[in-house]
């Protein structure tokens, strides 16, 4: 669907959702919970703020962005995420505004709004399913060539583009040495004539024009017959792995991986989240917890309260990482990793490490911009040098800021690195996070970190 209709769909859903929010709040104000006139202006403010927070929540969860709107299954999942963020934002507003809004009104209107949205989403799914069942697929395509790319393309159409029907392939039957899930309709040169006679909407060619010079002529003939002709290049011919493609002034640029945080908008989202989250921890946790832990550390062993160590950050730039000291003062602190039953760990330090309380000062690093709330854990400088020689992809994790917690940590890859396979798994999780970042993933990792800490992590020592 082109951008014009995509924008129209987004605008439609924004208007419908805001209307639902207004109607629910107005209903409870007017008929269920009668608000005195003196408080009406404050509830009008709540109306305005709730609308703004819904739009911000939708923006941060990408609720109305392309695939979220056009694929209703994805839209439902994003709606649930957006409702969760919206609810947290509303609770924070009410908490900081210090006006006693009716709890019954807030709870009832939120539950009703969420229920109404899910009913509307379900009806949309039902209507879309019914239309597909009655009218059948809205688009028919054929594929030129039978190869790995063609098979993956067919699989994509069957699982994601359910309004698309693939009639079959066009290939020299002598070159097809295996059973095909779809029929080989004919030779390549018969493709366009078949498409014209059978009302085919699009032709996808997995054979490059360099391999078959007649492909360009076929494309021109197809377009004269109002049939779209599209090329599906196999970039694995150049790079033997999955690739990511961008465009610079119309020129395709291949890279080894996608990096969502290279998008300035995503970078702003993550930095905003980091500032808000770190400020919350510093103001409401560290402000009173630091003096208590400082006294306990001083009583438990000799040495400073904080352990400040240079570590590798984004682009391998050094920064000073803050922690509560958990080891006795020793000369190997900057070169030797902590192991299970390490004699250097103090009795208090063992508790702090087990509960992750020793990491809390790193939220100061987050606020300063050296770290992020979520990201690959920062290593000592000596370990960065050693591990980069052991594993070719190790330095890739330094494309983004290190984190207080990370995807590898919540999946059990934390603590001592005892072998190359364990290092490979940890780096693999770090790179996966970098390639699949989203604000929702950060929230998920934060939740899993708290859950793992409360449950107990066998790798925490």
C-alpha positions in Angstrom: 0.0 0.0 0.0 1.4 3.4 -1.0 2.3 6.1 1.6 -0.8 8.1 0.8 -3.2 5.4 1.9 -0.9 4.4 4.7 -1.1 7.9 6.1 -4.9 7.9 5.7 -5.1 4.7 7.7 -2.9 6.1 10.4 -5.0 9.3 10.7 -8.2 7.2 10.8 -7.0 5.1 13.7 -5.6 8.0 15.6 -9.0 9.8 15.4 -11.0 6.7 16.3 -8.8 5.9 19.3 -8.9 9.5 20.6 -12.7 9.6 20.1 -13.0 6.3 22.1 -10.9 7.9 24.9 -13.0 11.0 25.0 -16.3 9.1 25.0 -15.3 6.7 27.8 -14.1 9.6 30.0 -17.1 11.7 29.3 -19.5 8.8 30.0 -18.0 8.2 33.5 -17.9 11.9 34.3 -21.5 12.5 33.2 -23.4 9.4 34.3 -21.3 7.4 36.8 -19.2 9.7 38.8 -20.7 13.2 39.1 -17.8 15.7 39.5 -18.4 19.0 41.4 -18.1 22.2 39.3 -15.0 23.3 41.3 -13.1 20.2 40.0 -14.3 20.3 36.4 -11.3 22.4 35.2 -8.9 19.8 36.7 -10.7 17.0 34.9 -10.6 19.0 31.7 -6.8 19.1 32.2 -6.9 15.3 32.7 -8.7 15.0 29.4 -6.0 17.0 27.6 -3.1 15.3 29.3 -4.5 11.8 28.7 -4.8 12.6 25.0 -1.2 13.8 24.8 0.0 10.8 26.8 -1.9 8.5 24.5 -0.3 10.0 21.4 3.2 9.9 23.1 2.6 6.3 24.1 1.5 5.5 20.5 4.7 7.2 19.2 7.1 5.3 21.5 5.4 2.0 20.8 5.1 2.7 17.0 1.4 1.9 17.2 0.4 3.7 14.0 3.6 3.1 12.0 3.0 1.2 8.7 3.0 -2.5 9.5 1.4 -1.9 12.8 -1.6 -0.4 11.0 -1.7 -2.5 7.9 -1.2 -5.9 9.7 -4.0 -6.1 12.3 -2.4 -9.0 14.2 0.6 -6.8 14.9 -1.7 -3.9 15.5 -3.4 -5.8 18.4 0.0 -6.6 20.0 1.1 -3.1 19.7 -2.2 -1.8 21.2 -1.5 -3.9 24.3 2.0 -2.5 24.6 0.7 1.0 24.1 -2.0 0.6 26.8 0.7 -0.6 29.3 2.9 2.5 28.6 -0.2 4.8 28.7 -1.3 3.4 32.0 2.2 3.9 33.6 2.4 7.4 32.2 -1.1 8.3 33.6 -0.2 7.0 37.0 3.0 9.0 37.0 1.1 12.2 36.0 -1.5 11.7 38.8 1.3 11.0 41.3 3.3 14.2 40.5 0.2 16.4 39.9 -0.9 15.8 43.6 -4.6 16.3 42.8 -6.9 13.5 44.3 -8.6 12.5 41.1 -11.3 9.9 41.7 -9.7 6.5 41.8 -12.9 4.9 40.6 -13.1 7.3 37.6 -9.4 6.7 36.6 -9.6 2.9 37.0 -13.0 2.5 35.4 -12.2 4.8 32.5 -8.9 3.1 31.8 -10.3 -0.4 31.9 -13.2 0.6 29.7 -10.9 2.3 27.2 -8.7 -0.7 26.9 -11.7 -3.0 26.6 -13.2 -0.8 23.9 -10.0 -0.7 21.9 -9.6 -4.5 22.0 -13.2 -4.9 20.9 -12.7 -2.6 18.0 -9.4 -4.3 17.0 -11.2 -7.7 17.2 -14.0 -6.5 15.0 -11.4 -5.2 12.5 -9.7 -8.6 12.5 -13.1 -10.3 12.0 -14.1 -8.0 9.2 -10.7 -8.5 7.5 -10.9 -12.3 7.9 -14.5 -12.4 6.5 -13.6 -10.3 3.5 -10.6 -12.5 2.7 -12.8 -15.6 3.0 -15.6 -14.2 0.8 -13.6 -12.4 -1.8 -10.4 -14.4 -1.7 -6.9 -13.0 -2.1 -6.8 -9.5 -3.5 -3.5 -10.0 -5.4 -2.2 -12.9 -7.6 1.5 -13.2 -8.4 3.9 -15.5 -10.2 7.6 -16.0 -9.7 10.3 -16.2 -12.3 12.9 -18.7 -11.3 12.9 -21.6 -8.8 15.7 -21.3 -6.3 16.2 -20.6 -2.6 15.2 -16.9 -2.9 12.0 -18.0 -4.7 11.1 -20.5 -2.0 11.7 -17.9 0.8 9.6 -15.4 -1.1 6.7 -17.9 -1.4 7.0 -18.6 2.3 6.8 -14.9 3.1 3.7 -14.5 1.0 2.0 -17.5 2.7 2.7 -16.3 6.3 2.8 -12.5 6.2 1.0 -11.4 3.0 -2.2 -13.4 3.4 -4.0 -11.4 0.8 -1.5 -12.6 -1.9 -1.8 -15.8 -3.8 1.2 -17.3 -5.6 0.1 -19.2 -8.7 3.5 -20.9 -9.3 6.9 -20.6 -10.8 8.4 -20.2 -14.3 11.6 -22.1 -14.8 13.2 -24.5 -17.2 11.8 -27.8 -16.0 15.2 -29.5 -16.7 16.8 -27.3 -14.0 14.3 -28.2 -11.3 15.7 -31.3 -9.6 13.4 -31.4 -6.6 9.7 -31.4 -5.8 8.1 -27.9 -5.7 5.3 -26.9 -3.3 3.8 -25.0 -6.1 3.6 -26.0 -9.8 6.2 -25.1 -12.4 3.8 -23.5 -14.8 6.1 -23.2 -17.7 9.4 -21.9 -19.2 10.6 -18.4 -18.3 9.6 -16.9 -21.7 6.0 -18.0 -21.2 5.6 -16.0 -18.0 4.2 -12.7 -19.4 1.6 -14.3 -21.7 0.4 -16.5 -18.8 0.2 -13.4 -16.5 -1.9 -11.5 -19.2 -4.3 -14.3 -19.7 -4.8 -15.1 -16.0 -5.1 -11.6 -14.5 -1.9 -11.8 -12.6 -1.1 -8.5 -10.7 2.6 -8.8 -10.2 5.6 -10.8 -11.4 8.6 -11.3 -9.2 11.9 -12.2 -10.8 14.5 -14.0 -8.7 16.8 -14.2 -11.8 19.0 -11.2 -12.4 19.1 -9.6 -15.8 22.8 -10.3 -16.0 22.0 -14.0 -16.0 19.2 -13.8 -18.5 19.2 -10.8 -20.9 15.5 -11.4 -21.8 14.4 -10.4 -18.3 14.5 -6.6 -19.1 12.3 -7.2 -22.2 9.9 -9.2 -20.1 9.6 -6.4 -17.6 8.8 -3.8 -20.2 6.2 -6.1 -21.9 4.6 -6.8 -18.5 4.3 -3.1 -17.6 2.8 -2.3 -21.0 0.1 -4.8 -20.0 -0.3 -3.0 -16.6 1.4 -5.9 -14.7 4.0 -4.8 -12.1 7.4 -6.5 -12.6 9.7 -6.6 -9.6 13.2 -7.9 -9.1 14.3 -9.8 -6.0 18.1 -9.8 -6.0 20.0 -12.5 -4.1 22.7 -10.5 -2.1 24.1 -13.7 -0.6 26.0 -14.0 -3.9 28.1 -11.1 -2.6 27.9 -11.7 1.2 27.2 -15.2 2.6 24.8 -14.1 5.3 21.7 -12.1 5.9 22.2 -8.5 4.9 20.5 -5.1 5.6 19.9 -2.6 2.8 19.6 1.2 3.0 19.5 3.8 0.2 21.6 6.9 -0.2 20.2 9.1 -2.9 18.7 6.1 -4.7 21.8 4.0 -4.4 21.5 0.7 -2.5 24.0 0.3 0.3 24.4 -3.2 1.9 25.5 -3.6 5.5 26.0 -6.8 7.6 23.2 -5.9 10.1 20.3 -3.6 10.8 21.0 -1.0 13.6 17.7 0.6 14.7 19.6 3.0 17.0 21.4 4.6 14.0 18.0 6.2 13.3 18.2 9.6 15.1 14.5 9.3 16.2 15.2 5.9 17.9 18.3 7.4 19.5 16.3 10.2 21.0 13.7 7.8 22.3 16.3 5.7 24.0 18.1 8.7 25.5 14.8 10.1 26.8 14.1 6.8 28.4 17.6 6.6 29.9 17.3 10.1 31.5 13.8 9.5 32.9 14.7 6.1 34.3 18.1 7.1 35.8 16.6 10.2 37.4 13.9 8.1 39.0 16.5 5.7 40.4 18.8 8.4 41.6 16.1 10.6 43.3 13.9 7.8 44.8 16.5 5.1 45.5 20.1 6.2 45.5 19.4 9.4 47.5 18.6 7.4 50.7 20.2 4.0 49.9 23.7 5.4 49.3 24.3 6.7 52.8 23.2 3.3 54.3 25.3 1.2 52.0 28.3 3.6 52.4 28.2 3.2 56.2 27.9 -0.6 55.9 30.9 -0.8 53.5 33.0 1.3 55.8 32.1 -0.9 58.8 32.7 -4.1 56.8 36.2 -3.5 55.3 38.8 -0.9 54.7 38.8 1.1 51.5 36.6 3.6 49.5 32.8 3.3 49.2 32.8 3.5 45.5 34.8 1.3 43.1 35.7 3.5 40.0 37.2 1.6 37.1 38.0 2.5 33.5 35.9 0.4 31.1 35.2 0.2 27.4 32.2 2.2 26.1 30.6 3.1 22.8 33.1 3.1 20.0 35.6 1.6 22.4 35.9 5.0 24.2 37.0 4.7 27.8 34.8 6.0 30.7 34.9 5.7 34.5 32.3 3.2 35.6 30.9 3.6 39.1 30.0 0.7 41.5 29.7 0.1 45.2 32.9 -1.6 46.3 32.4 -5.3 46.9 36.0 -6.5 47.0 38.9 -5.9 49.3 41.3 -3.4 47.9 43.7 -5.4 45.7 46.2 -4.9 42.8 44.4 -7.3 40.4 41.1 -5.5 40.4 41.6 -4.0 36.9 42.9 -7.2 35.3 41.4 -10.3 37.0 37.7 -11.0 36.7 35.7 -12.0 39.8 35.1 -15.8 40.0 32.8 -17.9 42.1 34.0 -18.2 45.8 36.6 -15.4 45.0 38.5 -14.7 48.2 38.5 -11.0 47.4 34.8 -10.6 47.8 33.8 -9.1 51.2 30.9 -10.6 53.2 28.8 -7.5 52.5 30.0 -7.5 48.9 28.6 -10.9 48.3 25.1 -9.7 49.3 25.5 -6.6 47.2 26.5 -8.6 44.1 23.8 -11.2 44.6 21.1 -8.5 44.7 22.7 -6.3 42.0 22.8 -3.4 44.4 26.4 -2.9 43.7 25.4 -1.8 40.1 23.1 1.0 41.2 25.7 3.8 41.0 26.0 3.1 37.3 22.7 5.0 36.8 24.9 8.1 37.4 26.9 6.9 34.3 23.6 6.6 32.5 22.6 10.2 33.4 26.0 11.4 32.3 25.6 9.7 28.9 28.4 7.1 29.2 26.0 4.2 29.6 22.4 3.3 28.9 19.9 1.5 31.1 19.9 -1.5 28.7 22.9 -2.5 26.6 25.9 -4.9 26.5 27.6 -5.0 29.9 30.9 -3.0 29.8 34.1 -5.0 30.2 37.4 -4.1 31.8 40.0 -2.7 29.3 42.2 -5.7 29.6 39.3 -8.0 28.9 38.3 -6.0 25.8 41.7 -6.4 24.4 41.8 -10.2 25.2 38.3 -11.1 24.0 38.6 -9.1 20.8 41.4 -11.4 19.8 39.4 -14.5 20.6 36.2 -13.6 18.8 36.0 -11.6 15.5 32.6 -10.1 16.3 33.4 -9.0 19.8 34.0 -5.4 19.0 30.6 -5.1 17.2 28.9 -4.7 20.6 30.7 -1.4 21.0 28.6 0.2 18.3 26.1 1.1 21.1 26.4 2.3 24.7 27.0 -0.3 27.4 24.1 -0.9 29.8 23.4 -1.4 33.5 21.6 -4.6 32.4 21.3 -6.4 29.1 19.7 -9.1 26.9 22.6 -11.5 27.6 22.3 -11.0 31.4 18.5 -11.8 31.5 19.1 -14.9 29.4 21.6 -16.4 31.9 24.9 -15.1 30.4 26.4 -13.0 33.2 29.2 -13.3 35.6 32.4 -15.2 35.0 33.4 -16.1 31.4 35.0 -19.5 31.6 35.4 -20.4 27.9 35.1 -19.3 24.3 31.6 -20.8 23.9 30.2 -18.9 26.8 31.8 -15.7 25.4 30.3 -16.4 22.0 26.8 -16.9 23.5 27.1 -13.6 25.4 28.3 -11.6 22.4 25.6 -13.2 20.2 22.9 -12.0 22.6 24.5 -8.5 22.7 24.5 -8.3 18.9 21.0 -9.6 18.6 19.8 -6.8 21.0 21.6 -4.2 18.9 20.0 -5.5 15.7 16.5 -5.8 17.2 16.3 -2.8 19.6 13.0 -1.3 20.5 11.7 0.7 23.4 9.4 -2.2 24.3 12.4 -4.6 24.4 14.2 -2.3 26.8 11.1 -2.3 29.1 10.9 -6.1 28.8 14.6 -6.5 29.8 14.2 -4.1 32.8 11.2 -6.2 34.0 13.1 -9.5 33.5 16.1 -8.1 35.4 14.0 -7.3 38.4 12.3 -10.7 38.1 15.6 -12.6 37.9 17.0 -10.7 40.8 14.0 -11.5 43.0 14.0 -15.1 41.9 17.7 -15.5 42.3 20.3 -15.9 39.7 22.8 -18.8 40.0 25.4 -16.8 38.0 25.3 -13.8 40.4 28.2 -14.1 42.9 
